[in-house]
């Protein structure tokens, strides 16, 4: 699997639009653009949720629920593992699933 498998690219009114099935997959086109620009672009998502949580909160909660570990610490650690220069970190199960 490659990063380009995680999104569809369309041009709408002269603007590049990237469509993903799951909101966390928006990192894939973002990182490819980031590499071309040499700086971090803004990421704008259009989505509707009533359950807005910090990144990786759901996964961290599931992982720590039974053993009582620190959910926030695990969520922060998962975020730190993402490296925009390394496709492997973006294709990890924690990010893709």
MDAnalysis code that builds the backbone (N, CA, C; Angstrom):
import MDAnalysis as mda
import numpy as np

u = mda.Universe.empty(291, n_residues=97, atom_resindex=np.repeat(np.arange(97), 3), trajectory=True)
u.add_TopologyAttr("name", ["N", "CA", "C"] * 97)
u.add_TopologyAttr("resid", np.arange(1, 98))
u.add_TopologyAttr("resname", ["UNK", "UNK", "UNK", "UNK", "UNK", "UNK", "UNK", "UNK", "UNK", "UNK", "UNK", "UNK", "UNK", "UNK", "UNK", "UNK", "UNK", "UNK", "UNK", "UNK", "UNK", "UNK", "UNK", "UNK", "UNK", "UNK", "UNK", "UNK", "UNK", "UNK", "UNK", "UNK", "UNK", "UNK", "UNK", "UNK", "UNK", "UNK", "UNK", "UNK", "UNK", "UNK", "UNK", "UNK", "UNK", "UNK", "UNK", "UNK", "UNK", "UNK", "UNK", "UNK", "UNK", "UNK", "UNK", "UNK", "UNK", "UNK", "UNK", "UNK", "UNK", "UNK", "UNK", "UNK", "UNK", "UNK", "UNK", "UNK", "UNK", "UNK", "UNK", "UNK", "UNK", "UNK", "UNK", "UNK", "UNK", "UNK", "UNK", "UNK", "UNK", "UNK", "UNK", "UNK", "UNK", "UNK", "UNK", "UNK", "UNK", "UNK", "UNK", "UNK", "UNK", "UNK", "UNK", "UNK", "UNK"])
u.atoms.positions = np.array([
    [0.844, -1.175, 0.000],
    [0.000, 0.000, 0.000],
    [0.889, 1.238, 0.000],
    [0.443, 2.253, -0.741],
    [1.178, 3.513, -0.757],
    [0.247, 4.630, -0.283],
    [0.827, 5.778, -0.023],
    [0.037, 6.918, 0.452],
    [-1.043, 7.303, -0.552],
    [-0.762, 7.185, -1.840],
    [-1.744, 7.575, -2.854],
    [-2.956, 6.642, -2.899],
    [-2.862, 5.473, -2.268],
    [-4.007, 4.561, -2.183],
    [-5.049, 5.044, -1.173],
    [-4.700, 6.031, -0.353],
    [-5.571, 6.450, 0.746],
    [-6.499, 7.612, 0.408],
    [-6.427, 8.123, -0.825],
    [-7.268, 9.269, -1.163],
    [-7.565, 9.319, -2.656],
    [-8.571, 10.111, -2.986],
    [-8.874, 10.444, -4.373],
    [-8.553, 11.914, -4.574],
    [-7.970, 12.243, -5.701],
    [-7.622, 13.632, -6.006],
    [-8.571, 14.146, -7.081],
    [-9.129, 15.333, -6.857],
    [-9.978, 15.979, -7.852],
    [-9.604, 17.448, -7.933],
    [-9.882, 18.054, -9.069],
    [-9.707, 19.483, -9.222],
    [-11.096, 20.099, -9.291],
    [-11.388, 20.970, -8.337],
    [-12.702, 21.603, -8.257],
    [-12.507, 23.112, -8.340],
    [-12.979, 23.698, -9.412],
    [-12.834, 25.143, -9.585],
    [-11.398, 25.623, -9.545],
    [-10.488, 24.815, -10.078],
    [-9.082, 25.190, -10.089],
    [-8.344, 24.901, -8.795],
    [-9.002, 24.277, -7.845],
    [-8.380, 23.941, -6.552],
    [-8.218, 22.434, -6.438],
    [-7.098, 22.010, -5.888],
    [-6.899, 20.590, -5.618],
    [-7.720, 20.191, -4.409],
    [-8.481, 19.114, -4.571],
    [-9.312, 18.594, -3.488],
    [-8.957, 17.120, -3.324],
    [-8.758, 16.723, -2.091],
    [-8.393, 15.336, -1.782],
    [-9.504, 14.740, -0.936],
    [-10.035, 13.611, -1.385],
    [-11.169, 12.975, -0.723],
    [-10.695, 11.682, -0.083],
    [-11.011, 11.541, 1.196],
    [-10.628, 10.340, 1.945],
    [-11.866, 9.704, 2.555],
    [-11.791, 8.403, 2.804],
    [-12.904, 7.706, 3.443],
    [-12.922, 7.947, 4.943],
    [-11.750, 8.020, 5.538],
    [-11.630, 8.226, 6.982],
    [-10.774, 9.460, 7.223],
    [-11.203, 10.311, 8.158],
    [-10.549, 11.606, 8.354],
    [-9.049, 11.505, 8.621],
    [-8.605, 10.466, 9.300],
    [-7.175, 10.366, 9.591],
    [-6.343, 10.090, 8.339],
    [-6.982, 9.632, 7.266],
    [-6.257, 9.398, 6.021],
    [-5.927, 10.707, 5.297],
    [-6.455, 11.825, 5.782],
    [-6.127, 13.132, 5.193],
    [-4.644, 13.457, 5.357],
    [-3.971, 12.771, 6.254],
    [-2.532, 12.978, 6.406],
    [-1.768, 12.563, 5.153],
    [-2.300, 11.610, 4.386],
    [-1.581, 11.120, 3.203],
    [-1.381, 12.209, 2.151],
    [-2.437, 12.850, 1.651],
    [-2.170, 13.906, 0.678],
    [-1.446, 15.098, 1.300],
    [-1.720, 15.371, 2.571],
    [-1.049, 16.487, 3.248],
    [0.465, 16.289, 3.228],
    [0.909, 15.086, 3.557],
    [2.349, 14.849, 3.641],
    [3.004, 14.895, 2.259],
    [2.302, 14.442, 1.231],
    [2.865, 14.516, -0.112],
    [3.024, 15.971, -0.557],
    [2.069, 16.804, -0.223],
    [2.168, 18.238, -0.528],
    [3.255, 18.880, 0.328],
    [3.333, 18.485, 1.575],
    [4.352, 18.995, 2.495],
    [5.748, 18.770, 1.932],
    [5.963, 17.624, 1.373],
    [7.278, 17.299, 0.814],
    [7.600, 18.165, -0.403],
    [6.610, 18.507, -1.189],
    [6.833, 19.347, -2.376],
    [7.073, 20.802, -1.997],
    [6.347, 21.304, -1.016],
    [6.428, 22.713, -0.642],
    [7.651, 23.066, 0.193],
    [8.112, 22.105, 0.977],
    [9.208, 22.406, 1.884],
    [8.748, 23.113, 3.154],
    [7.450, 23.225, 3.324],
    [6.870, 23.802, 4.545],
    [5.523, 23.131, 4.779],
    [5.025, 23.254, 5.967],
    [3.766, 22.601, 6.314],
    [2.563, 23.414, 5.838],
    [1.746, 22.855, 4.937],
    [0.549, 23.566, 4.508],
    [-0.568, 23.417, 5.540],
    [-1.542, 24.290, 5.464],
    [-2.727, 24.151, 6.320],
    [-3.553, 22.974, 5.823],
    [-4.120, 22.244, 6.744],
    [-5.000, 21.126, 6.404],
    [-6.404, 21.516, 6.821],
    [-7.288, 21.592, 5.857],
    [-8.671, 21.961, 6.124],
    [-9.539, 20.754, 5.817],
    [-10.340, 20.340, 6.776],
    [-11.232, 19.215, 6.558],
    [-12.668, 19.689, 6.645],
    [-13.494, 19.059, 5.856],
    [-14.927, 19.331, 5.901],
    [-15.580, 18.022, 6.299],
    [-16.092, 18.004, 7.499],
    [-16.630, 16.782, 8.068],
    [-17.599, 17.183, 9.168],
    [-18.482, 16.298, 9.511],
    [-19.407, 16.592, 10.600],
    [-19.315, 15.485, 11.637],
    [-19.041, 15.880, 12.844],
    [-18.976, 14.935, 13.965],
    [-19.555, 15.595, 15.201],
    [-20.178, 14.802, 16.000],
    [-20.556, 15.289, 17.324],
    [-19.591, 14.731, 18.358],
    [-18.672, 13.905, 17.912],
    [-17.720, 13.239, 18.804],
    [-16.294, 13.665, 18.462],
    [-15.995, 14.917, 18.646],
    [-14.649, 15.387, 18.321],
    [-13.693, 15.105, 19.472],
    [-12.644, 14.403, 19.173],
    [-11.634, 14.028, 20.157],
    [-10.254, 14.389, 19.623],
    [-9.305, 14.453, 20.497],
    [-7.919, 14.640, 20.097],
    [-7.460, 13.424, 19.293],
    [-6.421, 13.629, 18.500],
    [-5.886, 12.546, 17.669],
    [-5.545, 11.321, 18.503],
    [-5.931, 10.172, 18.019],
    [-5.646, 8.856, 18.604],
    [-6.324, 8.593, 19.946],
    [-7.235, 9.465, 20.359],
    [-7.901, 9.265, 21.651],
    [-8.642, 7.927, 21.682],
    [-9.396, 7.612, 20.631],
    [-10.178, 6.373, 20.618],
    [-9.299, 5.140, 20.728],
    [-8.252, 5.083, 19.925],
    [-7.328, 3.946, 19.970],
    [-6.643, 3.861, 21.330],
    [-6.181, 4.989, 21.832],
    [-5.489, 4.997, 23.124],
    [-6.427, 4.555, 24.238],
    [-7.676, 4.973, 24.171],
    [-8.651, 4.578, 25.191],
    [-8.864, 3.065, 25.166],
    [-9.015, 2.505, 23.966],
    [-9.191, 1.053, 23.850],
    [-7.984, 0.301, 24.391],
    [-6.796, 0.812, 24.074],
    [-5.566, 0.135, 24.484],
    [-5.324, 0.204, 25.992],
    [-5.777, 1.259, 26.639],
    [-5.469, 1.457, 28.066],
    [-6.636, 1.140, 28.991],
    [-7.805, 0.894, 28.448],
    [-9.005, 0.703, 29.264],
    [-8.840, -0.423, 30.288],
    [-8.297, -1.537, 29.870],
    [-8.215, -2.688, 30.772],
    [-7.042, -2.628, 31.743],
    [-5.928, -2.045, 31.322],
    [-4.749, -2.084, 32.177],
    [-4.550, -0.812, 32.997],
    [-5.377, 0.212, 32.771],
    [-5.304, 1.420, 33.581],
    [-4.162, 2.361, 33.243],
    [-3.480, 2.140, 32.107],
    [-2.401, 3.047, 31.713],
    [-2.959, 4.425, 31.367],
    [-2.092, 5.376, 31.192],
    [-2.459, 6.763, 30.907],
    [-2.862, 6.912, 29.437],
    [-4.145, 7.120, 29.205],
    [-4.670, 7.246, 27.844],
    [-4.056, 8.424, 27.116],
    [-3.983, 9.571, 27.777],
    [-3.430, 10.767, 27.124],
    [-1.963, 10.592, 26.777],
    [-1.222, 9.927, 27.629],
    [0.202, 9.700, 27.353],
    [0.369, 8.833, 26.109],
    [-0.455, 7.785, 25.988],
    [-0.366, 6.919, 24.814],
    [-0.781, 7.690, 23.563],
    [-1.837, 8.477, 23.633],
    [-2.283, 9.256, 22.469],
    [-1.183, 10.213, 22.012],
    [-0.551, 10.889, 22.949],
    [0.543, 11.810, 22.594],
    [1.712, 11.050, 21.971],
    [2.011, 9.869, 22.499],
    [3.101, 9.061, 21.959],
    [2.793, 8.625, 20.524],
    [1.546, 8.255, 20.253],
    [1.168, 7.854, 18.902],
    [1.324, 9.012, 17.917],
    [0.974, 10.215, 18.346],
    [1.145, 11.391, 17.492],
    [2.628, 11.622, 17.212],
    [3.468, 11.474, 18.225],
    [4.906, 11.700, 18.060],
    [5.545, 10.709, 17.089],
    [4.922, 9.550, 16.917],
    [5.471, 8.529, 16.019],
    [5.283, 8.868, 14.547],
    [4.439, 9.838, 14.244],
    [4.202, 10.208, 12.849],
    [5.350, 11.084, 12.364],
    [5.967, 10.657, 11.278],
    [7.074, 11.395, 10.674],
    [6.705, 11.672, 9.224],
    [6.509, 12.931, 8.874],
    [6.075, 13.277, 7.514],
    [7.086, 12.876, 6.452],
    [8.298, 12.554, 6.843],
    [9.327, 12.138, 5.894],
    [9.382, 10.625, 5.705],
    [8.573, 9.894, 6.463],
    [8.639, 8.433, 6.467],
    [7.260, 7.837, 6.187],
    [7.076, 7.288, 4.971],
    [5.794, 6.690, 4.614],
    [5.383, 5.586, 5.585],
    [6.343, 4.829, 6.087],
    [6.039, 3.728, 6.986],
    [5.292, 4.204, 8.224],
    [5.681, 5.342, 8.769],
    [4.999, 5.843, 9.971],
    [3.574, 6.273, 9.654],
    [3.331, 6.727, 8.427],
    [1.986, 7.147, 8.024],
    [1.110, 5.977, 7.610],
    [1.713, 4.867, 7.267],
    [0.961, 3.679, 6.855],
    [0.816, 2.661, 7.985],
    [1.241, 3.031, 9.190],
    [1.113, 2.117, 10.323],
    [-0.361, 1.885, 10.626],
    [-0.703, 0.726, 11.189],
    [-2.110, 0.437, 11.506],
    [-2.755, 1.513, 12.395],
    [-2.008, 2.137, 13.270],
    [-2.578, 3.156, 14.150],
    [-3.061, 4.357, 13.356],
    [-2.429, 4.654, 12.242],
    [-2.806, 5.813, 11.434],
    [-3.809, 5.438, 10.359],
    [-3.597, 4.333, 9.683],
    [-4.431, 3.949, 8.542],
    [-5.787, 3.406, 8.967],
    [-5.820, 2.681, 10.046],
    [-7.089, 2.049, 10.448],
    [-7.834, 2.933, 11.346],
])
